[in-house]
Amino acid sequence: MLINHDTRGALDAVVDLINTTAETGGRDGLADIPALRDFVDRNHVSGVGRLGEPDLTAMRTVREQFARVFAAPSTQAAATSINVMVAAVGTTPRLTDHDGHDWHVHYFAPGATLAEHLAADGGMALAFLVVAGERERLRRCDAPDCRRAFVDLSRNRSRRYCDSRTCGNRLHVAAYRARRREAETAS
């Protein structure tokens, strides 16, 4: 699937936001304002000034909205969630070429809050996947002890783990060791 730089960045931010929930890592990654600032910096969200408690509360709400899209039982349910989210923030497409990036489209209104910014751009990125018939690329890790979200951008839609170096390798090593133990027991 071919997606542009902005859509990829927005999808990455959506996944990172979903994965800040305590259910995916043991503790809430949006526990406080410094954690929220860390998220902003990690995802290179531009134009974000001072952050406060209202921003933190709003971002937790947006996180829940994105998680509902990933958990949607059907494309119709995902589309409904996305439509509600982008309509609520007043999606306003505009061309921009800031921070050394080539021309691209932002979907949040000038002066939008951080949560509005993420809901608009992230919501539109998710909408593009739905329109392309690619909703099944929105996944949760197959590792039994991991529920992290990811977007499967592999050519053949075969990715199963949030990170092949951690969850994937850990499960493959465990399966290998189990096979070895079984073979030793059978000998």
Contact map, one row per residue, 1 for C-alpha under 8 A:
1110000000000000000000000000000000000000000000000000000000000000000000000000000000000000000000000000000000000000000000000000000000000000000000000000000011100000000000000000000000000000000
1111000000000000000000000000000000000000000000000000000000000000000000000000000000000000000000000000000000000000000000000000000000000000000000000000000000000000000000000000000000000000000
1111101100000000000000000000000000000000000000000000000000000000000000000000000000000000000000000000000000000000000000000000000000000000000000000000000000000000000000000000000000000000000
0111111100000000000000000000000000000000000000000000000000000000000000000000000000000000000000000000000000000000000000000000000000000000000000000000000000000000000000000000000000000000000
0011111110000000000000000000000000000000000000000000000000000000000000000000000000000000000000000000000000000000000000000000000000000000000000000000000000000000000000000000000000000000000
0001111111000000000000000000000000000000000000000000000000000000000000000000000000000000000000000000000110000000000000000000000000000000000000000000000000000000000000000000000000000000000
0011111111100000000000000000000000000000000000000000000000000000000000000000000000000000000000000000000000000000000000001100100000000000000000000000000000000000000000000000000000000000000
0011111111110000000000000000000000000000000000000000000000000000000000000000000000000000000000000000000000000000000000000000100000000000000000000000000000000000000000000000000000000000000
0000111111111000000000000000000000000000001000000000000000000000000000000000000000000000000000000000000000000000000000000000000000000000000000000000000000000000000000000000000000000000000
0000011111111100000000000000000000000000000000000000000000000000000000000000000000000000000000000000000000000000000001001100100000000000000000000000000000000000000000000000000000000000000
0000001111111110000000000000000000000000000000000000000000000000000000000000000000000000000000000000000000000000000000000100110000000000000000000000001000000000000000000000000000000000000
0000000111111111000000000000000000000000001000000000000000000000000000000000000000000000000000000000000000000000000000000000000000000000000000000000000000000000000000000000000000000000000
0000000011111111100000000000000000000000001000000000000000000000000000000000000000000000000000000000000000000000000001000100000000000000000000000000000000000000000000000000000000000000000
0000000001111111110000000000000000000000000000000000000000000010010000000000000000000000000000000000000000000000000001000100000000000000000000000000000000000000000000000000000000000000000
0000000000111111111000000000000000000000000000000000000000000000000000000000000000000000000000000000000000000000000000000000000000000000000000000000111000000000000000000000000000000000000
0000000000011111111100000000000000000010000000000000000000000000000000000000000000000000000000000000000000000000000000000000000000000000000000000000000000000000000000000000000000000000000
0000000000001111111110000000000000000010000000000000000000000010000000000000000000000000000000000000000000000000000000000000000000000000000000000000000000000000000000000000000000000000000
0000000000000111111110000000000000000000000000000000000000000011011000000000000000000000000000000000000000000000000000000000000000000000000000000001100000000000000000000000000000000000000
0000000000000011111111011000100000000000000000000000000000000000000000000000000000000000000000000000000000000000000000000000000000000000000000000001100000000000000000000000000000000000000
0000000000000001111111011011110000000000000000000000000000000000000000000000000000000000000000000000000000000000000000000000000000000000000000000000000000000000000000000000000000000000000
0000000000000000111111111011110000000000000000000000000000000000000000000000000000000000000000000000000000000000000000000000000000000000000000000000000000000000000000000000000000000000000
0000000000000000001111111111100000000000000000000000000000000000000000000000000000000000000000000000000000000000000000000000000000000000000000000000000000000000000000000000000000000000000
0000000000000000000011111110000000000000000000000000000000000000000000000000000000000000000000000000000000000000000000000000000000000000000000000010000000000000000000000000000000000000000
0000000000000000001111111100000000000000000000000000000000000000000000000000000000000000000000000000000000000000000000000000000000000000000000000111000000000000000000000000000000000000000
0000000000000000001111111111000000000000000000000000000000000000000000000000000000000000000000000000000000000000000000000000000000000000000000000101000000000000000000000000000000000000000
0000000000000000000001111111000000000000000000000000000000000000000000000000000000000000000000000000000000000000000000000000000000000000000000000000000000000000000000000000000000000000000
0000000000000000000111101111100000000000000000000000000000000000000000000000000000000000000000000000000000000000000000000000000000000000000000000000000000000000000000000000000000000000000
0000000000000000000111001111111000000000000000000000000000000000000000000000000000000000000000000000000000000000000000000000000000000000000000000000000000000000000000000000000000000000000
0000000000000000001111000011111000110000000000000000000000000000000000000000000000000000000000000000000000000000000000000000000000000000000000000000000000000000000000000000000000000000000
0000000000000000000110000001111110110000000000000000000100010000000000000000000000000000000000000000000000000000000000000000000000000000000000000000000000000000000000000000000000000000000
0000000000000000000000000001111110110000000000000000000000000000000000000000000000000000000000000000000000000000000000000000000000000000000000000000000000000000000000000000000000000000000
0000000000000000000000000000011111110000000000000000000100000000000000000000000000000000000000000000000000000000000000000000000000000000000000000000000000000000000000000000000000000000000
0000000000000000000000000000011111111000000000000011100100000000000000000000000000000000000000000000000000000000000000000000000000000000000000000000000000000000000000000000000000000000000
0000000000000000000000000000000111111100000000000000000000000000000000000000000000000000000000000000000000000000000000000000000000000000000000000000000000000000000000000000000000000000000
0000000000000000000000000000111111111110000000000000000000000000000000000000000000000000000000000000000000000000000000000000000000000000000000000000000000000000000000000000000000000000000
0000000000000000000000000000111111111111000000000010000100000000000000000000000000000000000000000000000000000000000000000000000000000000000000000000000000000000000000000000000000000000000
0000000000000000000000000000000011111111100000000010000000000000000000000000000000000000000000000000000000000000000000000000000000000000000000000000000000000000000000000000000000000000000
0000000000000000000000000000000001111111110000000000000000000000000000000000000000000000000000000000000000000000000000000000000000000000000000000000000000000000000000000000000000000000000
0000000000000001100000000000000000111111111000000000000000000000000000000000000000000000000000000000000000000000000000000000000000000000000000000000000000000000000000000000000000000000000
0000000000000000000000000000000000011111111110010000000000000000000000000000000000000000000000000000000000000000000000000000000000000000000000000000000000000000000000000000000000000000000
0000000000000000000000000000000000001111111110000000000000000000000000000000000000000000000000000000000000000000000000000000000000000000000000000000000000000000000000000000000000000000000
0000000000000000000000000000000000000111111100000000000000000000000000000000000000000000000000000000000000000000000000000000000000000000000000000000000000000000000000000000000000000000000
0000000010011000000000000000000000000011111110000000000000000000000000000000000000000000000000000000000000000000000000000000000000000000000000000000000000000000000000000000000000000000000
0000000000000000000000000000000000000001111111000000000000000000000000000000000000000000000000000000000000000000000000000000000000000000000000000000000000000000000000000000000000000000000
0000000000000000000000000000000000000001101111110000000000000000000000000000000000000000000000000000000000000000000000000000000000000000000000000000000000000000000000000000000000000000000
0000000000000000000000000000000000000000000111110000000000000000000000000000000000000000000000000000000000000000000000000000000000000000000000000000000000000000000000000000000000000000000
0000000000000000000000000000000000000000000011111000000000000000000000000000000000000000000000000000000000000000000000000000000000000000000000000000000000000000000000000000000000000000000
0000000000000000000000000000000000000001000011111110000000000000000000000000000000000000000000000000000000000000110000000000000000000000000000000000000000000000000000000000000000000000000
0000000000000000000000000000000000000000000000111110000000000000000000000000000000000000000000000000000000000000000000000000000000000000000000000000000000000000000000000000000000000000000
0000000000000000000000000000000000000000000000011111000000000000000000000000000000000000000000000000000000000000000000000000000000000000000000000000000000000000000000000000000000000000000
0000000000000000000000000000000010011000000000011111101100000000000000000000000000000000000000000000000000000000000000000000000000000000000000000000000000000000000000000000000000000000000
0000000000000000000000000000000010000000000000000111111100000000000000000000000000000000000000000000000000000000000000000000000000000000000000000000000000000000000000000000000000000000000
0000000000000000000000000000000010000000000000000011111110000000000000000000000000000000000000000000000000000000000000000000000000000000000000000000000000000000000000000000000000000000000
0000000000000000000000000000000000000000000000000001111111000000000000000000000000000000000000000000000000000000000000000000000000000000000000000000000000000000000000000000000000000000000
0000000000000000000000000000000000000000000000000011111111100000000000000000000000000000000000000000000000000000111000000000000000000000000000000000000000000000000000000000000000000000000
0000000000000000000000000000010110010000000000000011111111110000000000000000000000000000000000000000000000000000000000000000000000000000000000000000000000000000000000000000000000000000000
0000000000000000000000000000000000000000000000000000111111111000000000000000000000000000000000000000000000000000000000000000000000000000000000000000000000000000000000000000000000000000000
0000000000000000000000000000000000000000000000000000011111111100000000000000000000000000000000000000000000000000001000000000000000000000000000000000000000000000000000000000000000000000000
0000000000000000000000000000000000000000000000000000001111111110000000000000000000000000000000000000000000000000011000000000000000000000000000000000000000000000000000000000000000000000000
0000000000000000000000000000010000000000000000000000000111111111000000000000000000000000000000000000000000000000000000000000000000000000000000000000000000000000000000000000000000000000000
0000000000000000000000000000000000000000000000000000000011111111100000000000000000000000000000000000000000000000000000000000000000000000000000000000000000000000000000000000000000000000000
0000000000000000000000000000000000000000000000000000000001111111110000000000000000000000000000000000000000000000001001100000000000000000000000000000000000000000000000000000000000000000000
0000000000000100110000000000000000000000000000000000000000111111111000000000000000000000000000000000000000000000000000000000000000000000000000000000000000000000000000000000000000000000000
0000000000000000010000000000000000000000000000000000000000011111111100000000000000000000000000000000000000000000000000000000000000000000000000000000000000000000000000000000000000000000000
0000000000000000000000000000000000000000000000000000000000001111111110000000000010001000000000000000000000000000000000000000000000000000000000000000000000000000000000000000000000000000000
0000000000000100010000000000000000000000000000000000000000000111111111000000000000000000000000000000000000000000000000000010000000000000000000000000000000000000000000000000000000000000000
0000000000000000010000000000000000000000000000000000000000000011111111100000000000000000000000000000000000000000000000000000000000000000000000000000000000000000000000000000000000000000000
0000000000000000000000000000000000000000000000000000000000000001111111110000010010000000000000000000000000000000000000000000000000000000000000000000000000000000000000000000000000000000000
0000000000000000000000000000000000000000000000000000000000000000111111110000111011000000000000000000000000000000000000000000000000000000000000000000000000000000000000000000000000000000000
0000000000000000000000000000000000000000000000000000000000000000011111110000010000000000000000000000000000000000000000000000000000000000011000000000100000000000000000000000000000000000000
0000000000000000000000000000000000000000000000000000000000000000001111111000000000000000000000000000000000000000000000000000000000000000000000000000000000000000000000000000000000000000000
0000000000000000000000000000000000000000000000000000000000000000000111111110110000000000000000000000000000000000000000000000000000000000000000000000000000000000000000000000000000000000000
0000000000000000000000000000000000000000000000000000000000000000000000111110110000000000000000000000000000000000000000000000000000000000000000000000000000000000000000000000000000000000000
0000000000000000000000000000000000000000000000000000000000000000000000011111110000000000000000000000000000000000000000000000000000000000000000000000000000000000000000000000000000000000000
0000000000000000000000000000000000000000000000000000000000000000000000011111111000000000000000000000000000000000000000000000000001000010000000000000000000000000000000000000000000000000000
0000000000000000000000000000000000000000000000000000000000000000000000000111111100000000000000000000000000000000000000000000000000000000000000000000000000000000000000000000000000000000000
0000000000000000000000000000000000000000000000000000000000000000000010011111111110000000000000000000000000000000000000000000000000000000000000000000000000000000000000000000000000000000000
0000000000000000000000000000000000000000000000000000000000000000000111011111111111000000000000000000000000000000000000000000000000000000000000000000000000000000000000000000000000000000000
0000000000000000000000000000000000000000000000000000000000000000000010000011111111100000000000000000000000000000000000000000001001000000000000000000000000000000000000000000000000000000000
0000000000000000000000000000000000000000000000000000000000000000000000000001111111110000000000000000000000000000000000000000000000000000000000000000000000000000000000000000000000000000000
0000000000000000000000000000000000000000000000000000000000000000100110000000111111111000000000000000000000000000000000000000000000000000000000000000000000000000000000000000000000000000000
0000000000000000000000000000000000000000000000000000000000000000000010000000011111111100000000000000000000000000000000000011011000000000000000000000000000000000000000000000000000000000000
0000000000000000000000000000000000000000000000000000000000000000000000000000001111111110000000000000000000000000000000000000000000000000000000000000000000000000000000000000000000000000000
0000000000000000000000000000000000000000000000000000000000000000000000000000000111111111000000000000000000000000000000000000000000000000000000000000000000000000000000000000000000000000000
0000000000000000000000000000000000000000000000000000000000000000100000000000000011111111100000000000000000000000000000110010000000000000000000000000000000000000000000000000000000000000000
0000000000000000000000000000000000000000000000000000000000000000000000000000000001111111111000000000000000000000000000110011000000000000000000000000000000000000000000000000000000000000000
0000000000000000000000000000000000000000000000000000000000000000000000000000000000111111111000000000000000000000000000000000000000000000000000000000000000000000000000000000000000000000000
0000000000000000000000000000000000000000000000000000000000000000000000000000000000011111111000000000000000000000000000000000000000000000000000000000000000000000000000000000000000000000000
0000000000000000000000000000000000000000000000000000000000000000000000000000000000001111111000000000000000010000000100110000000000000000000000000000000000000000000000000000000000000000000
0000000000000000000000000000000000000000000000000000000000000000000000000000000000000111111100000000000000011000000000010000000000000000000000000000000000000000000000000000000000000000000
0000000000000000000000000000000000000000000000000000000000000000000000000000000000000111111110000000000000111000000000010000000000000000000000000000000000000000000000000000000000000000000
0000000000000000000000000000000000000000000000000000000000000000000000000000000000000000011111000000000001111000000000000000000000000000000000000000000000000000000000000000000000000000000
0000000000000000000000000000000000000000000000000000000000000000000000000000000000000000001111100000000011111000000000000000000000000000000000000000000000000000000000000000000000000000000
0000000000000000000000000000000000000000000000000000000000000000000000000000000000000000000111110000000011100000000000000000000000000000000000000000000000000000000000000000000000000000000
0000000000000000000000000000000000000000000000000000000000000000000000000000000000000000000011111000001111000000000000000000000000000000000000000000000000000000000000000000000000000000000
0000000000000000000000000000000000000000000000000000000000000000000000000000000000000000000001111100001111000000000000000000000000000000000000000000000000000000000000000000000000000000000
0000000000000000000000000000000000000000000000000000000000000000000000000000000000000000000000111111111100000000000000000000000000000000000000000000000000000000000000000000000000000000000
0000000000000000000000000000000000000000000000000000000000000000000000000000000000000000000000011111110000000000000000000000000000000000000000000000000000000000000000000000000000000000000
0000000000000000000000000000000000000000000000000000000000000000000000000000000000000000000000001111100000000000000000000000000000000000000000000000000000000000000000000000000000000000000
0000000000000000000000000000000000000000000000000000000000000000000000000000000000000000000000001111110000000000000000000000000000000000000000000000000000000000000000000000000000000000000
0000000000000000000000000000000000000000000000000000000000000000000000000000000000000000000000001111111100000000000000000000000000000000000000000000000000000000000000000000000000000000000
0000000000000000000000000000000000000000000000000000000000000000000000000000000000000000000000001101111100000000000000000000000000000000000000000000000000000000000000000000000000000000000
0000000000000000000000000000000000000000000000000000000000000000000000000000000000000000000000111000111110000000000000000000000000000000000000000000000000000000000000000000000000000000000
0000010000000000000000000000000000000000000000000000000000000000000000000000000000000000000000111000111111000000000000000000000000000000000000000000000000000000000000000000000000000000000
0000010000000000000000000000000000000000000000000000000000000000000000000000000000000000000011110000001111100000000000000000000000000000000000000000000000000000000000000000000000000000000
0000000000000000000000000000000000000000000000000000000000000000000000000000000000000000000111110000000111110000000000001000000000000000000000000000000000000000000000000000000000000000000
0000000000000000000000000000000000000000000000000000000000000000000000000000000000000000001111000000000011111000000010011001000000000000000000000000000000000000000000000000000000000000000
0000000000000000000000000000000000000000000000000000000000000000000000000000000000000000111110000000000001111101000111011000000000000000000000000000000000000000000000000000000000000000000
0000000000000000000000000000000000000000000000000000000000000000000000000000000000000000011110000000000000111111000010000000000000000000000000000000000000000000000000000000000000000000000
0000000000000000000000000000000000000000000000000000000000000000000000000000000000000000000000000000000000011111000000000000000000000000000000000000000000000000000000000000000000000000000
0000000000000000000000000000000000000000000000000000000000000000000000000000000000000000000000000000000000001111100000000000000000000000000000000000000000000000000000000000000000000000000
0000000000000000000000000000000000000000000000000000000000000000000000000000000000000000000000000000000000011111111110000000000000000000000000000000000000000000000000000000000000000000000
0000000000000000000000000000000000000000000000010000001000000000000000000000000000000000000000000000000000000011111110000000000000000000000000000000000000000000000000000000000000000000000
0000000000000000000000000000000000000000000000010000001000100000000000000000000000000000000000000000000000000001111111000000000000000000000000000000000000000000000000000000000000000000000
0000000000000000000000000000000000000000000000000000001001100100000000000000000000000000000000000000000000000001111111100000000000000000000000000000000000000000000000000000000000000000000
0000000000000000000000000000000000000000000000000000000000000000000000000000000000000000100000000000000000010001111111110000000000000000000000000000000000000000000000000000000000000000000
0000000000000000000000000000000000000000000000000000000000000000000000000000000000000000000000000000000000111001111111111000000000000000000000000000000000000000000000000000000000000000000
0000000001001100000000000000000000000000000000000000000000000100000000000000000000000000000000000000000000010000011111111110000000000000000000000000000000000000000000000000000000000000000
0000000000000000000000000000000000000000000000000000000000000100000000000000000000001100100000000000000000000000001111111110000000000000000000000000000000000000000000000000000000000000000
0000000000000000000000000000000000000000000000000000000000000000000000000000000000001100111000000000000000110000000111111111000000000000000000000000000000000000000000000000000000000000000
0000001001000000000000000000000000000000000000000000000000000000000000000000000000000000000000000000000001110000000011111111100000000000000000000000000000000000000000000000000000000000000
0000001001101100000000000000000000000000000000000000000000000000000000000000000000000000000000000000000000000000000001111111110000000000000000000000000000000000000000000000000000000000000
0000000000000000000000000000000000000000000000000000000000000000010000000000000001001100000000000000000000000000000001111111111000000000000000000000000000000000000000000000000000000000000
0000000000000000000000000000000000000000000000000000000000000000000000000000000001000100000000000000000000100000000000011111111100000000000000000000000000000000000000000000000000000000000
0000001101100000000000000000000000000000000000000000000000000000000000000000000000000000000000000000000000000000000000001111111110000000000000000000000000000000000000000000000000000000000
0000000000100000000000000000000000000000000000000000000000000000000000000000000001000000000000000000000000000000000000000111111111000000000000000000000000000000000000000000000000000000000
0000000000000000000000000000000000000000000000000000000000000000000000000000001001000000000000000000000000000000000000000011111111100000000000000000000000000000000000000000000000000000000
0000000000000000000000000000000000000000000000000000000000000000000000000000000000000000000000000000000000000000000000000001111111110000000000000000000000000000000000000000000000000000000
0000000000000000000000000000000000000000000000000000000000000000000000000000000000000000000000000000000000000000000000000000111111111110000000000000000000000000000000000000000000000000000
0000000000000000000000000000000000000000000000000000000000000000000000000010001000000000000000000000000000000000000000000000011111111110000000000000000000000000000000000000000000000000000
0000000000000000000000000000000000000000000000000000000000000000000000000000000000000000000000000000000000000000000000000000001111111100000000000000000000000000000000000000000000000000000
0000000000000000000000000000000000000000000000000000000000000000000000000000000000000000000000000000000000000000000000000000000111111100000000000000000000000000000000000000000000000000000
0000000000000000000000000000000000000000000000000000000000000000000000000000000000000000000000000000000000000000000000000000000011111110000000000000000000000000000000000000000000000000000
0000000000000000000000000000000000000000000000000000000000000000000000000000000000000000000000000000000000000000000000000000000011111111100000000000000000000000000000000000000000000000000
0000000000000000000000000000000000000000000000000000000000000000000000000010000000000000000000000000000000000000000000000000000011001111110000000000000000000000000000000000000000000000000
0000000000000000000000000000000000000000000000000000000000000000000000000000000000000000000000000000000000000000000000000000000000000111111000000000000000000000000000000000000000000000000
0000000000000000000000000000000000000000000000000000000000000000000000000000000000000000000000000000000000000000000000000000000000000111111000000000001110001000000000000000000000000000000
0000000000000000000000000000000000000000000000000000000000000000000001000000000000000000000000000000000000000000000000000000000000000011111100000000111100000000000000000000000000000000000
0000000000000000000000000000000000000000000000000000000000000000000001000000000000000000000000000000000000000000000000000000000000000001111110000000111100000000000000000000000000000000000
0000000000000000000000000000000000000000000000000000000000000000000000000000000000000000000000000000000000000000000000000000000000000000011111000011110000000000110000000000000000000000000
0000000000000000000000000000000000000000000000000000000000000000000000000000000000000000000000000000000000000000000000000000000000000000001111100111110000000001110000000000000000000000000
0000000000000000000000000000000000000000000000000000000000000000000000000000000000000000000000000000000000000000000000000000000000000000000111110110000000000001100000000000000000000000000
0000000000000000000000000000000000000000000000000000000000000000000000000000000000000000000000000000000000000000000000000000000000000000000011111110000000000000100000110010000000000000000
0000000000000000000000000000000000000000000000000000000000000000000000000000000000000000000000000000000000000000000000000000000000000000000001111110000000000000000000000000000000000000000
0000000000000000000000000000000000000000000000000000000000000000000000000000000000000000000000000000000000000000000000000000000000000000000000111110000000000000000000000000000000000000000
0000000000000000000000011000000000000000000000000000000000000000000000000000000000000000000000000000000000000000000000000000000000000000000011111111000000000000000000100000000000000000000
0000000000000000000000110000000000000000000000000000000000000000000000000000000000000000000000000000000000000000000000000000000000000000000111111111100000000000000000000000000000000000000
0000000000000000011000011000000000000000000000000000000000000000000000000000000000000000000000000000000000000000000000000000000000000000000110000111110000000000010000000000000000000000000
0000000000000010011000000000000000000000000000000000000000000000000001000000000000000000000000000000000000000000000000000000000000000000011110000011111000000000010000000000000000000000000
0000000000000010000000000000000000000000000000000000000000000000000000000000000000000000000000000000000000000000000000000000000000000000011110000001111100000000010000000000000000000000000
0000000000100010000000000000000000000000000000000000000000000000000000000000000000000000000000000000000000000000000000000000000000000000111000000000111110000000000000000000000000000000000
0000000000000000000000000000000000000000000000000000000000000000000000000000000000000000000000000000000000000000000000000000000000000000111000000000011111001110000000000000000000000000000
1000000000000000000000000000000000000000000000000000000000000000000000000000000000000000000000000000000000000000000000000000000000000000100000000000001111101000000000000000000000000000000
1000000000000000000000000000000000000000000000000000000000000000000000000000000000000000000000000000000000000000000000000000000000000000000000000000000111111110000000000000000000000000000
1000000000000000000000000000000000000000000000000000000000000000000000000000000000000000000000000000000000000000000000000000000000000000000000000000000011111100000000000000000000000000000
0000000000000000000000000000000000000000000000000000000000000000000000000000000000000000000000000000000000000000000000000000000000000000000000000000000001111100000000000000000000000000000
0000000000000000000000000000000000000000000000000000000000000000000000000000000000000000000000000000000000000000000000000000000000000000100000000000000111111110000000000000000000000000000
0000000000000000000000000000000000000000000000000000000000000000000000000000000000000000000000000000000000000000000000000000000000000000000000000000000101111111000000000000000000000000000
0000000000000000000000000000000000000000000000000000000000000000000000000000000000000000000000000000000000000000000000000000000000000000000000000000000101001111100000000000000000000000000
0000000000000000000000000000000000000000000000000000000000000000000000000000000000000000000000000000000000000000000000000000000000000000000011000000000000000111110000010000000000000000000
0000000000000000000000000000000000000000000000000000000000000000000000000000000000000000000000000000000000000000000000000000000000000000000111100000000000000011111100110000000000000000000
0000000000000000000000000000000000000000000000000000000000000000000000000000000000000000000000000000000000000000000000000000000000000000000110000001110000000001111100100000000000000000000
0000000000000000000000000000000000000000000000000000000000000000000000000000000000000000000000000000000000000000000000000000000000000000000000000000000000000000111111110000000000000000000
0000000000000000000000000000000000000000000000000000000000000000000000000000000000000000000000000000000000000000000000000000000000000000000000000000000000000000111111111000000000000000000
0000000000000000000000000000000000000000000000000000000000000000000000000000000000000000000000000000000000000000000000000000000000000000000000000000000000000000001111111100000000000000000
0000000000000000000000000000000000000000000000000000000000000000000000000000000000000000000000000000000000000000000000000000000000000000000000000000000000000000001111111100000000000000000
0000000000000000000000000000000000000000000000000000000000000000000000000000000000000000000000000000000000000000000000000000000000000000000000100100000000000000111111111110000000000000000
0000000000000000000000000000000000000000000000000000000000000000000000000000000000000000000000000000000000000000000000000000000000000000000000100000000000000001101111111111000000000000000
0000000000000000000000000000000000000000000000000000000000000000000000000000000000000000000000000000000000000000000000000000000000000000000000000000000000000000000111111111100000000000000
0000000000000000000000000000000000000000000000000000000000000000000000000000000000000000000000000000000000000000000000000000000000000000000000000000000000000000000011111111110000000000000
0000000000000000000000000000000000000000000000000000000000000000000000000000000000000000000000000000000000000000000000000000000000000000000000100000000000000000000000111111111000000000000
0000000000000000000000000000000000000000000000000000000000000000000000000000000000000000000000000000000000000000000000000000000000000000000000000000000000000000000000011111111100000000000
0000000000000000000000000000000000000000000000000000000000000000000000000000000000000000000000000000000000000000000000000000000000000000000000000000000000000000000000001111111110000000000
0000000000000000000000000000000000000000000000000000000000000000000000000000000000000000000000000000000000000000000000000000000000000000000000000000000000000000000000000111111111000000000
0000000000000000000000000000000000000000000000000000000000000000000000000000000000000000000000000000000000000000000000000000000000000000000000000000000000000000000000000011111111100000000
0000000000000000000000000000000000000000000000000000000000000000000000000000000000000000000000000000000000000000000000000000000000000000000000000000000000000000000000000001111111110000000
0000000000000000000000000000000000000000000000000000000000000000000000000000000000000000000000000000000000000000000000000000000000000000000000000000000000000000000000000000111111111000000
0000000000000000000000000000000000000000000000000000000000000000000000000000000000000000000000000000000000000000000000000000000000000000000000000000000000000000000000000000011111111100000
0000000000000000000000000000000000000000000000000000000000000000000000000000000000000000000000000000000000000000000000000000000000000000000000000000000000000000000000000000001111111110000
0000000000000000000000000000000000000000000000000000000000000000000000000000000000000000000000000000000000000000000000000000000000000000000000000000000000000000000000000000000111111111000
0000000000000000000000000000000000000000000000000000000000000000000000000000000000000000000000000000000000000000000000000000000000000000000000000000000000000000000000000000000011111111100
0000000000000000000000000000000000000000000000000000000000000000000000000000000000000000000000000000000000000000000000000000000000000000000000000000000000000000000000000000000001111111110
0000000000000000000000000000000000000000000000000000000000000000000000000000000000000000000000000000000000000000000000000000000000000000000000000000000000000000000000000000000000111111111
0000000000000000000000000000000000000000000000000000000000000000000000000000000000000000000000000000000000000000000000000000000000000000000000000000000000000000000000000000000000011111111
0000000000000000000000000000000000000000000000000000000000000000000000000000000000000000000000000000000000000000000000000000000000000000000000000000000000000000000000000000000000001111111
0000000000000000000000000000000000000000000000000000000000000000000000000000000000000000000000000000000000000000000000000000000000000000000000000000000000000000000000000000000000000111111
0000000000000000000000000000000000000000000000000000000000000000000000000000000000000000000000000000000000000000000000000000000000000000000000000000000000000000000000000000000000000011111
